């Protein structure tokens, strides 16, 4: 019975002796040595280039932020005279709109193409309805006129305003949309 009490006590004493401070001191000493051996390597910063002032040579040009230029743009936006209506946009404003001009181009998808009576035609889906499009048809809200139809795409010529307000032509395409399953 005495042995039964002494065995757990002896085991506890042995555990406490094994957890001595000597291994902790060795670890701290090793960490201190490693810290002292580490030297950061910093690459030297390159010398900055000297500043060279450039002379402004556009003194004869119209200043982009002048009051006169801003006033002219504002007046053109408020009341555009008939002379500013470009030759590009005038015929578009005079003709009757087609059904597919009520939809933005990004809501349309090309789903197929065919040849009818020797002329290429394309099938365009808008709002789950199919429309047949031929050369010369109009699509989109930017006066997009179909100029080319291939098996995989429909090429349009759109008329849009640039940043200055001038009417310009730009190409746009509708590409064949493959249905993913």
Secondary structure, DSSP 8 states (H G I E B T S, - for coil): -HHHHHHHHHHHHHHHHHT-SHHHHHHHHHHHHHHHH---------------------TTS--TT-HHHHHHHHHHHHS--GGGS-HHHHHHHHS---GGGGS-GGG-EEEEEEEETTEEEEEEEETTEEEEEETT-EETTTTEEEEEE-SSEEEEEEEEE-TTS-EEEEEEEEEB-----
